[in-house]
């Protein structure tokens, strides 16, 4: 039985039958904050544990979706590859593949500025924070594109074979001769009507901030004599960021297509000016309230 002493300070003691009275040397005013603290601590631990479990489950779900979708659409495309001279089946299969994964991720994607894309072949340039960028661009750009990618990607099973079969441009930065040869071939593809997508940073940014641009994509655009279309992406950082293989569901992705930048007024000697102009346009396209905009204010 619980009783309260009438003497000050207010104490608590327990009695039970013939057992002796056992005073507890703690006041209610000391006990109450401790109880509140323990309650919040317990809630914090349980909530954090549940959140972590949900992240693990979401990551497992995304890898299952990514793996099964790649196997299905990759196999289907192989059936049509021998007759796909114009790239129609490549475009349809890759777009269904990417859009299906984006839809099943539960992430909302908003795209603006599609009307600015020129009818002529172009070099699209986008900031890069996550592999999810690739999926979003394949899914929502209204025309087929070929990627300029670093050579290490060709060693990834399935992805490497798919890139080789579908004519993507592999650049070996450590091998200047190969790099220039690849850019010449890519420029010829563009002149024949193929648009190209470049991530000018050359790698994923770990902190929302645009990194230094590599010159390869700009040399390509200048050699082909086609406009550069700046693309600004926000909200993909949590979806398999650099150095991690986990997915945290994004609150929403926004893709903004900027005004095309003509390259006729620039020579190879002035490529630094062109690089700065594209970078400025890319930063201007970030959603003002996004982490990307805040990270690139200076």
C-alpha positions in Angstrom: 0.0 0.0 0.0 1.3 3.4 -1.0 1.1 6.2 1.6 2.3 9.8 1.7 4.0 11.2 4.8 2.5 14.4 6.3 5.8 15.7 7.6 8.0 17.9 5.4 9.9 17.2 3.2 7.2 15.2 1.4 8.3 11.6 1.3 7.2 8.3 0.0 7.2 5.1 1.9 5.8 1.6 1.4 4.0 -0.7 3.8 2.7 -4.1 3.2 1.0 -6.1 6.0 3.3 -6.6 8.9 6.4 -5.6 7.0 8.4 -2.7 8.6 7.9 0.7 7.0 10.6 1.3 4.3 11.2 5.0 3.5 12.5 6.0 0.1 14.8 9.0 0.2 13.5 10.8 -2.8 11.0 13.6 -3.1 8.2 13.7 -5.7 9.6 16.9 -7.1 12.8 15.0 -7.9 11.0 11.9 -9.2 8.7 13.7 -11.6 11.5 15.2 -13.9 13.3 11.9 -13.9 10.1 10.1 -15.0 9.5 12.6 -17.8 13.1 12.3 -18.9 12.9 8.5 -19.0 9.7 8.7 -20.9 11.2 10.9 -23.6 14.3 8.8 -23.7 12.3 5.6 -24.2 10.2 7.3 -26.9 13.4 8.6 -28.7 15.0 5.1 -28.7 11.9 3.3 -29.9 11.2 6.0 -32.5 14.8 5.9 -33.8 14.7 2.1 -33.9 11.4 2.1 -35.9 12.8 4.8 -38.3 15.9 2.7 -38.9 13.9 -0.4 -39.6 11.8 1.5 -42.1 14.9 2.7 -43.9 16.3 -0.8 -44.1 13.0 -2.1 -45.5 12.8 0.7 -48.0 16.4 0.0 -49.1 15.6 -3.7 -49.6 12.5 -2.8 -51.5 14.4 -0.4 -53.8 17.1 -2.9 -54.6 14.5 -5.6 -55.4 12.7 -3.2 -57.7 15.9 -2.1 -59.3 17.2 -5.6 -59.8 14.0 -7.2 -61.1 13.2 -4.3 -63.4 16.7 -4.3 -64.9 16.5 -8.1 -65.6 13.0 -7.9 -67.1 13.5 -4.8 -69.3 17.1 -5.7 -70.2 16.1 -9.2 -71.3 13.1 -7.8 -73.3 15.4 -5.3 -75.1 17.8 -8.0 -76.0 15.0 -9.7 -78.0 14.5 -6.5 -80.0 18.2 -5.4 -80.3 18.9 -7.2 -83.6 16.1 -5.2 -85.4 16.4 -1.9 -83.4 18.3 0.1 -86.0 16.7 3.4 -85.2 16.8 3.1 -81.4 13.0 3.0 -81.0 12.9 -0.1 -78.8 15.9 1.2 -76.8 14.1 4.4 -76.0 10.8 2.6 -75.0 12.4 -0.1 -72.9 14.7 2.3 -71.1 12.0 4.8 -70.4 9.5 2.1 -69.1 12.4 0.7 -67.0 13.3 4.1 -65.4 9.8 5.4 -65.0 8.6 2.1 -63.4 11.4 2.3 -60.8 10.7 6.0 -60.0 7.0 5.3 -59.6 7.6 2.3 -57.3 10.0 4.4 -55.2 7.0 6.5 -54.1 8.9 9.7 -54.9 7.0 12.5 -56.6 8.9 14.1 -59.5 8.0 17.5 -60.9 9.5 18.6 -64.2 9.3 22.1 -65.7 10.8 23.7 -68.8 10.3 20.8 -71.2 9.1 23.3 -73.8 12.5 24.9 -73.8 14.2 21.8 -75.3 15.2 22.6 -78.9 14.2 20.3 -81.7 17.8 19.9 -82.8 20.2 17.5 -81.1 21.7 18.9 -77.9 24.0 18.2 -75.1 22.1 18.1 -71.8 24.1 19.0 -68.7 22.8 18.2 -65.2 24.1 18.4 -61.7 24.7 15.0 -60.1 24.0 13.9 -56.5 22.7 10.4 -56.8 22.2 7.5 -59.2 18.5 8.4 -58.9 19.3 11.4 -61.2 19.9 9.0 -64.0 16.6 7.3 -63.6 14.7 10.5 -63.4 16.3 12.0 -66.5 15.7 8.8 -68.6 12.1 8.7 -67.3 11.1 12.3 -68.0 13.3 13.7 -70.8 11.0 13.6 -73.9 13.7 12.2 -76.2 16.3 9.4 -76.1 19.8 10.4 -74.9 23.2 8.7 -74.7 25.2 9.2 -71.6 28.9 10.3 -71.3 30.2 8.0 -68.5 33.4 7.2 -66.8 35.0 3.9 -67.9 34.6 2.2 -64.5 30.9 1.8 -65.2 31.5 -0.6 -68.0 32.8 -3.2 -65.5 29.4 -3.3 -63.6 27.5 -6.5 -64.6 24.5 -5.9 -66.8 24.9 -2.1 -66.7 28.2 -2.2 -68.5 26.9 -4.6 -71.3 23.8 -2.5 -71.7 25.8 0.7 -72.1 28.0 -0.9 -74.7 25.1 -2.4 -76.7 23.1 0.9 -76.7 26.0 3.2 -77.8 26.7 5.2 -74.7 30.0 7.1 -74.6 32.7 5.7 -72.3 35.5 8.1 -71.4 38.9 7.0 -69.8 40.1 10.2 -68.2 43.5 8.7 -67.5 43.9 7.9 -71.2 43.8 11.2 -73.2 44.1 9.5 -76.5 41.1 7.3 -75.9 39.2 10.2 -74.4 39.6 12.5 -77.4 38.8 9.6 -79.8 35.6 8.9 -77.8 34.6 12.6 -78.0 35.2 12.7 -81.7 32.9 9.6 -82.2 30.3 11.2 -79.9 30.4 14.5 -81.8 29.7 12.5 -85.0 26.7 10.8 -83.3 25.3 14.2 -82.3 25.6 15.5 -85.8 23.6 12.5 -87.0 20.8 13.4 -84.6 21.6 11.8 -81.2 21.3 13.9 -78.1 23.8 13.4 -75.2 23.6 13.8 -71.5 26.6 14.8 -69.5 27.2 15.2 -65.7 29.9 17.9 -66.0 31.1 17.3 -62.4 32.2 13.8 -63.4 31.0 12.3 -60.1 28.3 12.6 -57.5 28.4 15.6 -55.1 28.3 14.6 -51.4 27.1 17.9 -50.1 24.6 19.5 -52.5 27.4 21.8 -53.8 28.3 21.9 -57.4 31.8 20.6 -57.9 34.4 21.7 -60.5 33.3 21.0 -64.0 35.3 18.6 -66.3 35.9 20.0 -69.8 35.0 16.9 -71.8 31.3 17.6 -72.2 32.0 21.2 -73.3 34.6 20.1 -75.8 32.0 17.7 -77.2 29.3 20.4 -77.5 31.8 22.7 -79.2 33.0 20.1 -81.6 29.5 19.1 -82.6 28.3 22.7 -82.8 25.1 22.1 -80.8 23.5 24.0 -77.9 24.0 23.0 -74.2 20.8 22.6 -72.2 21.3 23.2 -68.5 19.3 20.9 -66.2 18.9 21.6 -62.5 17.9 18.7 -60.2 17.0 19.0 -56.5 15.8 16.4 -54.0 17.7 13.3 -55.0 20.6 13.5 -52.4 19.1 10.9 -50.1 18.5 8.3 -52.8 21.7 6.3 -52.8 24.2 9.2 -52.4 27.9 9.0 -52.9 29.6 6.4 -50.8 26.4 4.7 -49.8 24.2 1.9 -51.1 21.1 2.8 -49.1 18.0 4.6 -50.1 16.1 7.1 -47.9 12.8 8.2 -49.5 13.1 11.7 -50.9 10.4 14.3 -50.0 10.2 15.2 -53.7 12.4 15.7 -56.8 12.3 18.8 -59.0 13.8 18.9 -62.4 14.1 22.3 -64.2 15.1 22.6 -67.8 16.9 25.9 -68.5 17.2 28.0 -71.6 19.5 26.4 -74.3 23.0 28.0 -74.4 24.3 28.3 -78.0 27.9 27.3 -78.5 28.6 29.1 -81.8 30.0 32.1 -80.0 32.6 30.1 -78.1 35.8 28.5 -79.3 37.8 25.8 -77.7 40.0 28.5 -76.2 37.0 30.1 -74.6 35.5 26.9 -73.1 36.2 28.2 -69.5 33.7 31.0 -70.2 31.2 28.5 -71.5 31.7 26.3 -68.5 31.0 29.2 -66.1 27.9 30.3 -68.0 26.4 26.8 -67.8 27.3 26.5 -64.1 25.6 29.9 -63.4 22.5 28.8 -65.3 22.4 25.5 -63.4 22.5 27.2 -60.0 19.8 29.7 -61.1 17.6 26.7 -61.8 17.6 25.3 -58.3 14.5 25.5 -56.3 15.1 28.6 -54.0 14.3 26.7 -50.8 16.3 23.7 -51.6 19.6 22.5 -50.0 21.2 22.8 -53.4 20.4 26.5 -53.7 21.6 27.2 -50.2 24.9 25.3 -50.7 25.7 27.2 -53.9 24.9 30.7 -52.7 28.6 31.7 -52.5 
